[in-house]
Amino acid sequence: MSNLRSNRRKSKKKRFWRTFVLLLLLLLVGGGSYFAFDIAYHAKKATDNIYQEIDREKVENHRTEEVKITKDPFNILLLGIEEQGGGQRSDVLLLVTVNPITEEVSMLSIPRDTRIMVPAAGKKTKITESFSYGGVESTIETVDELLDVPIDYYVTTNFEGFEDIVDTLGGVEVNVPFTFKSQLTGSLKWKTFHEGPMDLNGNEALAYVRMRKKDPQGDKGRNERQKEVIKAIIDKGTSFGTITKINDILGDLGENVKTNIPPSKFANFIKLYSKIKNTEIQNLTLEGEDEYINGVYYYIPDDESLEELSTTLNDSLTKTKKTVGTDYQSTQDSQSEQDADNEEY
C-alpha cells in the first residue's frame, strides 16, 4: 500500500511539473511559428502584456549576474493572487527550483497562513498578506526572509481570469472529489458539485477552485482543485481543436498573468523542458504546527525544518555535477557546457 501511495505521489509530482511548464508554453509562446503570422502577432502582443520586471532595489537578496536558463540553476516563485476586500493576497505560493546541470527539480508549497516577518509591513503576519504590502516584490522579499534563498523569476496568476479562458475553450471537465455546494460569483446562485466527472463553464470552474471551508483538506484540497482546473485548461487549450481559439486565449492570458521572465528566454524554457521533462520532482515540505495568536489562526514553521530547507534549496543552486549514478569526465563536462552555450540565445 505504501508503494502504491508513493507511486501516486511521484505521478502527481511529474504531472504538476508538466502542467507548470505547459502553462508557461501556453502563456508565453502561444503556438510559436507553426500557426501562421496572425497567431504569432497575438502571441507577441500577449507576452508584451505579461512581462513585468521587478524593482530589484526593493529586494535585497538577489543575484546581480544574468541567469542562463539552459545552464544555470534558478528559482521560480509561482503566486496565485486572490482579490479580497479591495486588496490582493498571495493565496497560493509554490517555489520551484530547477538545476539544468544536474537535471534536478524540487517544489515547495508554502502554507498561506505561515507566520513570518513581512519586511514591507514591519511586522509578523501571514505570508499570504505579504502581497498587499508591496506587490510581488514584497512577497519575494518575504519568501527570502523565510528561506534565505534568492528568487530569480516569478509568475503571478489571477485565478479569476481563468473564468474567461474556460468559457473561450467551451468549458472544462473535472473529477469532483466529493459532493458540495458553492456560491457562484455574479448571480450569487448556489451550485451543487456532485462527486465524479463534471463539465464546468467558466463561472462554475471559478467557484469550484475557490471553495475552501467545506473541503476536509482545507487549503491543500483547494490547491489540488486549482491545479486540476489549470491542467484541464492546458489539456484543452493545447488540443488541435483549439487552434482557431488561440488568439482569444492569448488575449485572456495577457490580462491576467504577469512574469519577469524575458520574452527572449521563452525558447530556452522549451529546450530545457524537453531535456528534463521526465525528471522526478523532489517534493519539499515545510514542517510546523497550528497555533492561534490573539484569536487568529497561524501556521508556525519549525526552525529546524526552515534551516534544512534553506540548505537544500541553496545547495541545489550551486551544484555543478550530477551526484547520483553518474561520473562526469572532463570531456563530458566540456561538451555539456558547449551544448548549453549553443542553446542559450
N, C-alpha and C positions, 0 to 999 in steps of 0.2 A: 504493500500500500504506500509506504514511504517513497519507494522508487517511482510509483505512478504519479504521486504529487510532485516529486522532483522533476519528472519529465514534463509535467504540465506547466510548472513554473518556468522551466527553460524555454518551452514553446511560447509562453506569453512574453518572455523577455525578447525573444527573437522577433515576435510579431510586433512588439512595441517599437523596436529599433527600425524595422522595415517601414512601419507606419509613419514614424517620425521623418525618416528620410524621404519616403514617398510624398509626405506632406510638403517638405521643402521643395521637392522637384515640382510638385503641382503649383505651389505658391510662387516659386522663384524662376522656374523655367517655362512652365505653362505650355509645353508641347514642342518647343525647340523649332528647328528649321524644317522639319518634315511636314508641317501643317500649313505651309504657304505663308506668304508675306503678311497677309491680314492678321493672322494669329500671332506672328512674330511681333507685329506692331503693337497689338494689345498686350502681349507679354511684357514688352519694353515699358509700356505705359504703367502696367501694374507694378512692375519692380521699382519704377521711379516712385510710386506712391508708398510702397512697402519700406523702402530703405530709409532708415533714420539713425544717424550716428549718435553716440552718447557723448556727453560732456565729460571728458576724462579728468578735468580739473575737480569734478565732484566725486571722483572715485580714486582714493589714494593708492590702493594696492592694484596696480595694473602693469602689464608688460608694455614697454615702450617700443620694442622691436616688432616688426611685422610678422604675423603668423602665416606660415606657408602650409596650407591645409593638407597637401599631399605628403608632407614630410615632417611637420611639427605637431606635437601633441597639443590639444586645445580643449577648452571647456565651452559648452553652450548651456545657457540658462533658459529654460522654457517656462513661460509665465502665462497662465490663464487669467485674464483680467475680468473682474466682475464689477458691474456698476451697482452701487448701493448707497442710498441716502444722499445722492448728489455727488458722491465721491467714487473713487476707484480703489479696488484692493487686488493684490496678487493672490488670487484664490487658489491657484494650482502652481506649485513650484517644483520643477524637475531639473536636476543638474546632470548633464550628460558629459562624460569625459571620454575623449577619443584619442588614441595613440596610433597614428598610421604606421609607425615603425614596427611596433610590437603587435599591431593588429588587435589591440585590446580596447574594449569599450565597457564603461561602467555607468550605472544610472543610480541616482539618489533622489528619492522623493522626500521632500522636506515637509513635515506636517504643518498645515496652515496656522495652527494655534501655538506653534513653538514660541516660547517666551525668550526674547533676546533684546539686547540693547540696539535700538534703531538710531544710528548716529544723527540722521536728519531731524529726528523728533527729540533727541536729547533725553530719552528715557527708555525704560524697558517696556515692551508691549508685544503683541502678537506679530509674528513676521508677516502675516497676511496684510497688516496695516501699513507696512513699510512703503508700499507704492503710493499711498495717499499723501505721504510727506515729501515727495520729490520725484515721483515717477520711477522710471526704470533705473535711473542712477541710484536712487535711494535703496531700492531692493537689491541691486548688485552690491552696494556697499554693505548692506545688512547681511547678505549671504557671506561676504568676505569676513565680516565681524564674527559670524558664527563658525566658519570653517577655516579661515585664514588661507584662502585659495583665490587666485586671480580669475576673473571671468573675462573670457575673450569675446564671446558672442552671446547675443540674446535673441529670442523670438517671442514676441507677445501676441496673444490671440484674444480677441474679444469674442467670447463664445456666443454672444447674442448675434454676432454677424453670421454665424452658420445657418441661421434661420433662412436667410435669403438664398444661401448656397444650396441648402437642401431642397427648397422649392424649385430652384433653377434646374436641379437634377431630376425633379419629378418625384422626390421623396426617397427615403432610405428604409431598409429593413433591419430590425434589431431583434435580439433574443432577450426578452424581458425576464429578469431573474426571479421575480416574484410579483404577485398582483398588488397594485397600489393605485391611489388616486393622486393627481397633481393638478394644480390650477394653471390654466393657460393664460399667457400674457395677452393683453388687449381685450379679449372678450370676457376674461375672468371666469369662464366656464370651467367646470371640473371634468377632467378626462380620466377614465379608468384604463390603466395599462395592465393587460392580462398576461400572466406568465406564459412564456413561449414566444414564437415568432410573431412580429407585428410590423406592418408598414406604417411609417410615420411621415407626416408632412413637416414643414419647417417649424411651425408653431408648436406642434406636438413634440418634435425632437428636442426643442429648447426646453420645454417643461420636463422632458424625460431626463435630460442631463443635469438639470438644476436641482431636482428633488434630493434632499439630504436627510431631513428629520425622520422620515419613515423608513429609511434604509437601515437595517440592522448593523451594517458595517460603517455607517456614518459617512465621513469624508472619503474613506477608502472605496466604499461602494460607489459613491458618486464619481470619483475619479475613473473607476473602471467603466462606468457607463459613458463618460465623456470620451474615453479612448475608443470605446466601441463605435460611437457615432462618428468620430473622426475617421476611423478605419472604413466604416460604411461609405462615408463621403468619398474617400480616396478610391475605394474599390469601384464605385460607380463613376467617379469623375475621371478615372483613367481607362474606362472601358471604351471600346470602339464606338459604341452608340452615342457617346457624349461629345464627339468631335465637334458637332455643329453648335454645341452649347459652351465651348471652351471660352469664347470671348466674354460671355456673361459671367462665367465663373471667375475669370481673372479680374473682372471689374469688382465683383463682390469681395474677393480676397484683398484687392488693393485698398479697400476702405477699412478693413478690419484686422489686418496683420501688419506688424512693424518688426523690423530686424536691422541690426547694424552689419549684417553680412554683405559686403560689397558685391554688386552685380557681377563684377569681374571675376569673382571667385565661385560663382554658381556652377560652372562647368567642372571645376575641380572637386566640388562636393559629389557630383555624379561619378567622377572617376574614382574617388575614394570609396563611395558606396559599392561600386562594382568590385572593389578589392576586398572589402570586409563585410559584405552582405550576409555571409554565413557565420559571422563571429558570434559566439555565445556571450550574451550580456552578463556582466557581473552586477547583480542587484545589491546595492548597498542599503543599509538600514540605520537610521538614527535612533538609537535606543533612548528611552526616557520614561517618565511617569506622568500620570494625570494629577493635576493639583488645582484647587480653587483658591484664588487670592482676591480678597475683598468681594467675594461672590461671583468672580469671573473665572471661567474655565481656561486653563493653560496647559500646554504640553511642555514639561520641564526636561530639556535634554540632559542626558548623562554626560558628565565631564570626560570620563574615560572614553566613552563612545565618540565624543567630539574629537578628542585627540587622535584616536585611531583613524577616524575618517579623514581628518586633515592630513595625516601622514600618508594614508593610502592614495588620496587624490593628488597630493603634491609629488609623490613618488611616480605616479603614472604620467605626470607631466615632464618628468626628467629621464625616464627610461629611454635608452637608445638601442637596445637589443632585446630580442626575444629571450626569455629566461627559462622557458619550459619546452623541452623536446626539440630544441633547435640549436645547433652550434654554428654560428656565423663565422665564416672565414673572411679575411680581409678583402679578398677579391669580390665576395658576395656583397659585403658592405659597400664597397666602391660602386658596384653595379647598381645596387638599390638606390644609392644616393644619386647616381647619374639618371636613373629612370625617373626618380622623383623630380629632379631638376627639369627633365624634359616635359613632365606633366604639368608643372606649375607655370601658368601663363596668364 
